[in-house]
Amino acid sequence: MENRKIFRKRLIFLIISMLSLNLILMGCEESVTIDFPSYTEEYKGEANLVEVEGYMFSELYNSSKGKTYYRFKINQENKDSVDIEVTDLDCFPTYADNTDVDYKDKLGKVYFYERTYNVSDSETITRNIYKVYVTNDKVMEVSTDN
């Protein structure tokens, strides 16, 4: 009988402790909401990705800067570009495989857009945006702590 009372007390203590810990953790969770300015986007064209040493697209995460960089080459009008390197602010990659019917006609292509952000009534910012569609096996992922 005495053992049951001790067990109940410990069980109640454990349940209350877990509930309290859960409430503390929920209270500590930061909710970050970023309000991006409204924007318009204008289609500017498309090009084919160029394969370099077996890859069409490189993704580099730099942990010290907290940014992801993307590098790729394009072929437009039968001319290869120099390396294009952009951050995750300007590049929106879609990774798929050859069986993904939603992207069948887009794989291996880059679509260019000009995005204009309306920062205020009198100020706008214009950026070039790249939407890249690439197969998983043509992506080289690199990570650095520099």
N, C-alpha and C positions, 0 to 999 in steps of 0.2 A: 504494500500500500504506500509506504514511504517512497519507494522507487518510482511509482507512478506520478506522485506529486512533483518529484524532482524532474522527471522526464517532461511533464506538462509545462513546468516553469521554463525549462530549457527550450522547449519547442516554441512557447510563446515568445521568449526572448529572441530566438532565432528569427521568427516570422516578423516581429517588430523591427529587428535590426535590418533585415532584408528590405522591408518596406521603406524604412528611413533612408537607407543607402540609395534605393531607387529614386526616392523623391529628391535627394541631394544631387544625384547625377542628372536628373531631368532639369533641375534648376541651374546647374552649371553649363548645360548645353547652350552654346551660343547660336543664336539665330541671326545670320548675316543676310541681309537683303540688299542687293545692289540694284539701284535704279539706273538703268542705261537710258540715255536719251533716245528719243524716237529717231528713226532713220528711214531713208528711202534707198532703194537699191536698183541700179541700172545694169542690165546685161551688156557686157562689152565684147564677148567672144569666147572661143574655146580653142583648145590645142590638145595634141596627144602627148602623153608622158613619154620620155625617152629612157630606155633601159641603159643603165650604166653599171657594169660589172655584176650583172644579174639582178639588179634592183632598179625600181622606178621611183622610189620614194624613201627618204630617210627621216626618221623621227629621233630627235635628240632631246633628252630631258636633262636640264642643268639644275641640280638640286640647290646649289648656292644662290642661284637667281630665281628659283621657283618658276621657271618658264620652260615651255617646250618649244623647240625650234624645228622647222621642217625644211628639207632641202630636196629640190627636184629640178629636172631639166624638162623643157618642152620642145616640141617640134611644131612649128607653125609656118605654113607656106613653104614646106620643104627646107626649112632652116632650123638648126638646133640652137637653142638659147644657151647662154652661160648659166651657171648654177643660180637658181632662185632660192633665196633663203629668207624665210619669214617666221614670225612667231605665231603662237596660238591665237593672237588677236586678229590675225589677217588670213588664217588658213583653217579651213573646215574639212578635214579628211573624212571620207567614208570608206571603211574597210569591208570587203566582201569576198566571196569566192566565186568561181566561175558558174556555180549552180544557182546563184542568187538572181532570180529572174527580174527582180525590181530594178537592178542596176546593170543588167546585161549590156545595154547599149552605151552605158556611161563608163564602164570599167576601162582604165588606162587613159582617162581624159581629165583635163582641168578646165573648169569654167571660170571665166573672169567677170567680176562685177565691180562697179564703182559704188561704194556705200557712202552716203552723205548723212552725217549725224547732225541733228538740230539741237545744238547745245543750249542756245537761247534764241530769243527773237532776232537778234542781230549777229549771231555767231554760228557758223557751221564748220564741221570738220569732214574732209573727204579722205577716204582710204580705199586702196585697192584690195579686194577680197578674192581669195582663191578657194574654190570648192573642188576638191580633188577626190576622184573615185579610183581606187586602186585595189588589186587583189592582195589578199593577205600574204601570199608567198613572194610578193615583190616589194615588201616593206622591210627595211633594215632599221632595227631599233637600237639606239645607243644611249647609254646613261653616263653622266659624268658628275663628279663632285667638285669640279673647278669653279 
